[in-house]
Amino acid sequence: MILKEIKYFPFSLTLKSEFKNSYGSFNKRAGFIIKAVDEENNVTYGEASPLPNFSCESLKELEEEINLISQDKIFLNDDTENVRMQIKNLSNLNSLTFAFEQIFLNLLFVRKSKQKKYFSNKCLKKEICINAVLDISEPEFIINEIQKKYNQGYKTFKIKIGRENFISDLSLLELVYKKFDNKITVRLDANGKWSYEKAKSYLKELEKFEIEFIEEPCSELMCNLELAKESKVKIALDESVKNINDAKNIIDESRINFIVVKPMIYGGIFDSIELINYAETKNKCVIISSAFESSIGKSALVFIASCTSHSHAHGLDTSDFFEQNICYDYYGIKNGKINFEIKDFPPKFNLQI
C-alpha cells in the first residue's frame, strides 16, 4: 500500500458550554485532519487531536511532525502486524499514530485485499451501548440532564466528581439515587483528584451506593492498585495506564477489572484492539472512551468498541457537546446505543479539502 498524497488541515470545534472536570475546563477541541490518497486513488481521512491536560504532545509539535511526514510518499507493508511498527516509526506522537492507523484501517475495508483477514475471526458488534457523560456542574443541571438522557434511552451515566468539598459530591449522588434509584447504572470519574488517604476514606462513603466503578480516584497508579485490593467499590484505570505493556501487567497482576482506554491518547487503534483481545482472555473489560474527537475520529472509536464482547457501555457520547461538527456524524446515538454495520465502514465523509 502506498500513500502517494498526504494533505492536512487544522480544525477547531467549539463546545456548546464549557466542560469541567477536576483537572480544569475547556470549551474548544482542536487538531488536524489528515487526508490520504493511495496508489489506487482511494481517499480517506484520519484525525490527530491531542486532548489538553491529558495528551503529551502540543498542537505545535503535532503540526511540525505532520508537515515533515507529508513531504514524501509513505509505503506501508501489506502485513498488518508490521504496519503497526511502521506507523509508530513515523512518529512517537500518540495522536499522529492514531491518525495514520485510522487511515490504514479505513483503507483495509476500502481496498479488496487480503488484509481484511485481520478481522475475519472477530465477531463485530452491531449494537454498542453508550454512557452519557456529566461534567462537574450544579446538581439541578445534572439531575435534569440525567432525566433528559434517560428519556432518550440511556441507561448508564458517567458522572465527573472531585469537587473541592467531597460533601458536595456526596450530596449530588444522594440526589441522583433518590430520584433514579436502580433505574440507571452509575459510574464515577475523579480524574485522579484525591490522595490515597482521602480516596480510601471517600470510597468507604461511596459503598452505600451501587456504583459500577470509579475511574482514577488517585493520580498515582500504585495508589489505585492498592485501593482495588481494599475497596468494595470497583476501581477503573484510565489516564494512569500509559501503554499496552503497562495495561497487560495490570490485567495480569492486579484486581483491576476495568480499563478505560482513550485511543487518541493511549497510543493508537491497533494497540487498543490488542488490549481488548488480551483483557477478554482474562475475563476483564476494556471500555473505549472518547477524547472529544470530531465525527472523523469518532468513527474509528466506534469500530474499536465493536471489537469488544462485553455488554458494558462505552464512553462515546460526545458529539452533542459541539456547536457544530466537522462533518456529518454517521454514528449518532439512538436509545442509548450506536448501530454499527461493518459493510458500511468506513463512512464516506463529505469533506471538501
C-alpha positions as CSV (number, residue, x, y, z in Angstrom):
1,M,0.0,0.0,0.0
2,I,1.3,3.4,-1.0
3,L,0.1,6.7,0.4
4,K,1.0,8.8,-2.6
5,E,-0.5,12.0,-1.4
6,I,-0.9,13.4,2.1
7,K,-2.5,16.7,3.0
8,Y,-3.7,18.1,6.3
9,F,-5.7,20.9,7.7
10,P,-6.4,22.3,11.1
11,F,-9.8,22.3,12.7
12,S,-11.3,23.8,15.9
13,L,-14.7,22.8,17.3
14,T,-16.5,24.9,19.9
15,L,-18.4,23.2,22.7
16,K,-21.9,24.4,23.5
17,S,-20.8,25.0,27.0
18,E,-17.5,24.8,29.0
19,F,-16.8,21.2,30.0
20,K,-15.4,20.9,33.6
21,N,-13.6,18.1,35.3
22,S,-11.3,18.0,38.3
23,Y,-8.3,19.0,36.0
24,G,-9.9,22.2,34.8
25,S,-12.1,23.1,31.9
26,F,-12.1,23.6,28.2
27,N,-14.6,24.9,25.6
28,K,-12.8,24.1,22.3
29,R,-11.3,21.0,20.7
30,A,-8.6,21.5,18.1
31,G,-6.4,19.2,16.0
32,F,-5.7,18.2,12.4
33,I,-7.5,16.1,9.8
34,I,-5.1,14.2,7.5
35,K,-6.3,13.4,4.0
36,A,-4.5,10.4,2.3
37,V,-4.7,9.1,-1.2
38,D,-3.4,5.7,-2.0
39,E,-2.0,4.3,-5.3
40,E,-5.5,3.1,-6.3
41,N,-6.8,6.7,-5.8
42,N,-8.8,5.7,-2.7
43,V,-9.3,8.8,-0.5
44,T,-9.6,8.5,3.3
45,Y,-9.0,10.6,6.4
46,G,-7.5,10.3,9.9
47,E,-7.7,12.6,12.9
48,A,-4.9,13.8,15.2
49,S,-6.3,15.8,18.1
50,P,-4.4,15.8,21.4
51,L,-6.5,16.5,24.4
52,P,-5.2,19.3,26.7
53,N,-4.1,18.2,30.2
54,F,-4.2,14.5,29.0
55,S,-2.1,14.2,25.8
56,C,1.7,14.6,26.0
57,E,2.1,16.4,22.7
58,S,1.1,20.0,21.7
59,L,-0.6,21.2,18.6
60,K,2.7,22.9,17.5
61,E,4.7,19.7,17.9
62,L,2.0,17.8,16.0
63,E,1.9,20.2,13.1
64,E,5.7,20.1,12.7
65,E,5.6,16.3,12.6
66,I,2.7,16.1,10.1
67,N,4.4,18.7,7.9
68,L,7.6,16.6,7.7
69,I,5.7,13.3,7.1
70,S,3.6,14.8,4.3
71,Q,6.6,15.7,2.2
72,D,7.0,12.2,0.9
73,K,5.1,9.1,-0.2
74,I,4.5,6.5,2.5
75,F,5.0,2.8,1.7
76,L,3.1,0.6,4.1
77,N,3.8,-3.1,4.4
78,D,1.0,-5.5,3.4
79,D,1.4,-7.3,6.7
80,T,-0.9,-5.7,9.3
81,E,1.4,-6.5,12.3
82,N,4.4,-5.0,10.6
83,V,2.5,-1.9,9.5
84,R,1.9,-1.1,13.2
85,M,5.6,-0.7,13.7
86,Q,6.0,1.3,10.5
87,I,3.4,3.8,11.6
88,K,4.9,4.1,15.1
89,N,8.3,4.7,13.4
90,L,6.8,7.6,11.5
91,S,6.2,9.5,14.8
92,N,6.2,8.9,18.6
93,L,3.2,11.2,19.0
94,N,0.2,9.2,20.0
95,S,-2.4,11.3,18.2
96,L,-0.5,11.0,15.0
97,T,-0.2,7.2,15.4
98,F,-4.0,7.2,15.8
99,A,-4.5,9.3,12.6
100,F,-2.3,7.1,10.4
101,E,-3.7,3.9,11.9
102,Q,-7.2,5.2,11.1
103,I,-6.1,5.9,7.6
104,F,-4.7,2.4,7.2
105,L,-7.7,0.8,8.9
106,N,-10.1,2.6,6.6
107,L,-8.1,1.5,3.5
108,L,-8.3,-2.1,4.7
109,F,-12.0,-2.0,4.2
110,V,-12.0,0.1,1.0
111,R,-9.5,-2.0,-0.9
112,K,-10.3,-5.5,-1.9
113,S,-7.3,-7.0,-0.2
114,K,-6.3,-10.0,1.9
115,Q,-5.7,-7.6,4.8
116,K,-9.3,-7.8,5.7
117,K,-8.5,-11.2,7.2
118,Y,-7.0,-9.3,10.2
119,F,-10.6,-9.1,11.5
120,S,-12.0,-12.2,9.9
121,N,-12.2,-14.1,13.2
122,K,-13.7,-11.2,15.1
123,C,-17.5,-11.1,15.6
124,L,-18.0,-7.3,15.5
125,K,-20.9,-6.0,17.5
126,K,-23.9,-4.4,15.7
127,E,-25.1,-2.5,18.8
128,I,-22.8,-0.6,21.1
129,C,-24.2,0.6,24.4
130,I,-23.1,4.2,25.3
131,N,-22.8,6.0,28.6
132,A,-23.9,9.6,29.0
133,V,-21.2,12.0,30.4
134,L,-21.9,14.6,33.0
135,D,-19.3,17.1,34.0
136,I,-18.8,19.0,37.2
137,S,-21.9,21.2,37.2
138,E,-24.7,22.3,39.5
139,P,-26.7,19.4,40.9
140,E,-30.0,20.6,39.4
141,F,-28.4,20.8,36.0
142,I,-27.0,17.2,36.4
143,I,-30.4,15.8,37.5
144,N,-32.1,17.4,34.6
145,E,-29.5,16.1,32.1
146,I,-29.8,12.6,33.5
147,Q,-33.6,12.8,33.2
148,K,-33.3,14.0,29.6
149,K,-30.8,11.3,28.6
150,Y,-32.8,8.7,30.4
151,N,-35.9,9.7,28.4
152,Q,-33.7,9.2,25.3
153,G,-32.9,5.6,26.2
154,Y,-29.6,5.9,28.1
155,K,-29.1,3.5,31.0
156,T,-25.5,4.2,32.0
157,F,-24.3,7.6,33.3
158,K,-20.7,8.7,34.0
159,I,-20.6,11.5,36.5
160,K,-17.5,13.6,37.0
161,I,-16.7,14.1,40.6
162,G,-13.7,15.6,42.5
163,R,-15.1,18.9,43.8
164,E,-13.1,20.8,46.3
165,N,-15.5,19.6,49.0
166,F,-16.3,15.9,48.9
167,I,-19.6,16.5,50.7
168,S,-20.8,18.3,47.5
169,D,-20.0,15.1,45.5
170,L,-21.8,13.0,48.1
171,S,-24.9,15.3,48.2
172,L,-25.1,15.1,44.4
173,L,-25.0,11.3,44.4
174,E,-27.7,11.1,47.1
175,L,-29.9,13.3,44.9
176,V,-29.2,11.1,41.9
177,Y,-30.0,7.8,43.7
178,K,-33.0,9.2,45.4
179,K,-34.6,10.2,42.1
180,F,-33.4,7.3,39.9
181,D,-32.7,4.5,42.4
182,N,-31.9,1.3,40.4
183,K,-33.3,2.6,37.1
184,I,-29.8,3.6,35.9
185,T,-26.2,2.4,36.2
186,V,-23.8,5.0,37.6
187,R,-20.1,5.1,37.1
188,L,-17.9,7.9,38.5
189,D,-14.7,9.6,37.4
190,A,-12.5,11.5,39.8
191,N,-9.6,12.2,37.3
192,G,-7.0,11.4,40.0
193,K,-8.1,14.2,42.2
194,W,-7.6,12.6,45.6
195,S,-4.7,11.5,47.7
196,Y,-4.6,7.8,48.8
197,E,-5.8,8.5,52.3
198,K,-8.7,10.7,51.1
199,A,-9.6,8.2,48.4
200,K,-9.7,5.4,51.0
201,S,-12.0,7.4,53.2
202,Y,-14.2,8.6,50.4
203,L,-14.6,5.2,48.9
204,K,-16.0,3.9,52.3
205,E,-18.6,6.6,52.0
206,L,-19.4,5.6,48.4
207,E,-20.0,2.0,49.4
208,K,-23.6,2.7,50.2
209,F,-24.3,3.4,46.5
210,E,-24.5,0.8,43.8
211,I,-21.6,2.2,41.7
212,E,-20.5,0.2,38.6
213,F,-16.9,1.6,39.1
214,I,-15.0,4.7,39.8
215,E,-12.2,5.9,37.5
216,E,-8.9,7.1,38.7
217,P,-9.6,8.1,42.3
218,C,-5.9,8.9,42.7
219,S,-3.3,10.2,40.3
220,E,-0.7,7.6,41.3
221,L,-1.1,4.2,39.7
222,M,0.2,2.3,42.7
223,C,-2.4,4.0,44.9
224,N,-5.2,3.0,42.6
225,L,-3.9,-0.6,42.5
226,E,-3.8,-0.7,46.3
227,L,-7.3,0.7,46.6
228,A,-8.5,-2.0,44.2
229,K,-7.4,-4.6,46.8
230,E,-9.1,-2.9,49.7
231,S,-12.2,-1.2,48.4
232,K,-15.7,-2.7,47.8
233,V,-16.1,-0.1,45.1
234,K,-14.6,-1.3,41.9
235,I,-11.7,0.8,40.6
236,A,-11.2,1.5,36.9
237,L,-8.0,2.9,35.4
238,D,-7.8,5.5,32.6
239,E,-5.0,8.1,32.3
240,S,-2.6,6.3,34.6
241,V,-2.2,3.5,32.1
242,K,0.5,4.7,29.7
243,N,0.9,1.9,27.2
244,I,-0.1,-1.6,26.2
245,N,2.6,-3.3,28.2
246,D,1.6,-1.5,31.4
247,A,-2.0,-2.4,30.8
248,K,-1.3,-6.1,30.3
249,N,0.7,-6.2,33.5
250,I,-2.2,-4.5,35.4
251,I,-4.6,-7.1,33.9
252,D,-2.3,-10.0,35.0
253,E,-1.2,-8.8,38.4
254,S,-4.0,-6.6,39.9
255,R,-7.6,-6.7,41.0
256,I,-8.5,-4.0,38.4
257,N,-11.4,-5.3,36.2
258,F,-12.0,-2.3,34.0
259,I,-9.5,-0.3,31.9
260,V,-10.9,2.8,30.2
261,V,-8.9,3.5,27.0
262,K,-8.8,6.7,25.0
263,P,-7.1,5.5,21.8
264,M,-6.2,9.1,20.8
265,I,-4.1,9.4,23.9
266,Y,-3.3,5.7,24.7
267,G,-1.2,5.1,21.6
268,G,-3.5,4.1,18.7
269,I,-6.1,1.8,17.3
270,F,-4.3,-1.5,17.0
271,D,-2.8,-1.4,20.5
272,S,-6.3,-0.8,21.8
273,I,-7.7,-3.7,19.8
274,E,-4.9,-6.0,21.0
275,L,-5.6,-4.9,24.6
276,I,-9.3,-5.7,24.2
277,N,-8.4,-9.2,23.0
278,Y,-5.9,-9.8,25.8
279,A,-8.3,-8.5,28.5
280,E,-11.1,-10.8,27.4
281,T,-8.8,-13.8,27.8
282,K,-8.6,-12.8,31.5
283,N,-12.3,-12.0,31.9
284,K,-11.6,-8.3,32.2
285,C,-13.1,-5.4,30.3
286,V,-11.8,-2.6,28.2
287,I,-14.1,0.4,27.9
288,I,-13.5,2.7,24.9
289,S,-13.7,6.4,25.7
290,S,-13.7,9.5,23.5
291,A,-11.2,12.3,23.9
292,F,-13.8,14.6,22.3
293,E,-12.8,13.7,18.8
294,S,-14.7,15.1,15.8
295,S,-17.0,12.8,13.8
296,I,-13.9,11.7,11.8
297,G,-12.0,10.3,14.8
298,K,-15.2,9.1,16.5
299,S,-15.8,6.7,13.6
300,A,-12.6,4.8,14.4
301,L,-13.6,4.6,18.1
302,V,-16.9,3.1,17.2
303,F,-15.1,0.4,15.2
304,I,-12.8,-0.3,18.2
305,A,-15.7,-0.5,20.6
306,S,-17.4,-3.0,18.2
307,C,-14.5,-5.4,18.8
308,T,-15.4,-5.8,22.5
309,S,-17.7,-8.7,23.5
310,H,-18.8,-7.4,26.9
311,S,-22.1,-5.6,27.4
312,H,-20.8,-2.6,29.4
313,A,-21.4,0.9,28.0
314,H,-18.6,2.8,26.2
315,G,-17.9,6.5,26.5
316,L,-18.7,7.8,23.0
317,D,-21.4,10.3,23.8
318,T,-19.5,13.5,22.9
319,S,-20.9,14.7,19.5
320,D,-23.8,16.6,21.1
321,F,-21.3,18.7,23.1
322,F,-20.2,20.5,19.9
323,E,-22.0,23.5,18.4
324,Q,-21.2,22.1,15.0
325,N,-19.2,19.1,14.0
326,I,-16.6,18.9,11.2
327,C,-19.0,16.9,9.0
328,Y,-22.0,14.6,9.4
329,D,-21.7,12.1,12.2
330,Y,-22.7,8.7,10.8
331,Y,-22.7,7.1,14.3
332,G,-25.4,9.0,16.0
333,I,-26.9,7.6,19.3
334,K,-30.4,6.2,19.4
335,N,-31.9,4.8,22.6
336,G,-28.5,5.0,24.3
337,K,-26.9,2.8,21.6
338,I,-24.8,3.2,18.4
339,N,-25.8,0.9,15.5
340,F,-22.7,-0.4,13.6
341,E,-22.6,-2.3,10.3
342,I,-19.2,-3.4,9.1
343,K,-20.4,-3.4,5.5
344,D,-20.8,0.4,5.8
345,F,-17.4,1.0,7.3
346,P,-15.6,3.4,6.8
347,P,-18.2,6.1,6.4
348,K,-18.0,8.2,3.2
349,F,-17.2,11.6,4.8
350,N,-18.1,14.5,2.6
351,L,-15.1,16.8,3.2
352,Q,-14.1,19.4,0.6
353,I,-10.4,19.5,1.1
